[in-house]
Amino acid sequence: MKNDNRIQFIYRDLLTFCKPYIRKNEGKTLRAAFDLVLRFHQPGWEKTRVEYLYHSIEVAKIVVKELNLGITSVVCALLHNVVDNKTVTIDDIRKQFGSEVAVIVDGYTQLSEMQTEKISVHSDNFRKLYLSLIGDIRVILIKLAHR
């Protein structure tokens, strides 16, 4: 029960924070993304689930406040790690949130899976490859907010 109250507080905090930046009708999309993140962790992982929600919301706050991005980016920030679990697919995200969100989340996933340890980050070829893999600059901005 304690975690349920904390989860509701976290959601209300996100709504309060985003209210000045999103249109009224976008609240349903935001709630749907929050609910999907909430379902991402199975019951029994309560501590992890709350920490995961808190992390996702903090990334979403950075996206909206620091980077001045809109609802699509906020939704993507909330969903940025759900595909990693392999229980939610990009196709699931596309069906529920549309192609734009799916493309950004997919780009984020690809970016996160890139092995960069052995590549010179200063290499022009690397930068070109990096940007060609990422179809939307918001992918990189969400990744920066994540860090």
Secondary structure, 3 states (H helix, E strand, C coil): CHHHHHHHHHHHHHHHHHHHHCCHHHHHHHHHHHHHHHHHCCCCCHHHHHHHHHHHHHHHHHHHHCCCCCHHHHHHHHHCCHHHHCCCCHHHHHHHHCHHHHHHHHHHHHHHHCCCCCCCCCCHHHHHHHHHHCCCHHHHHHHHHHC
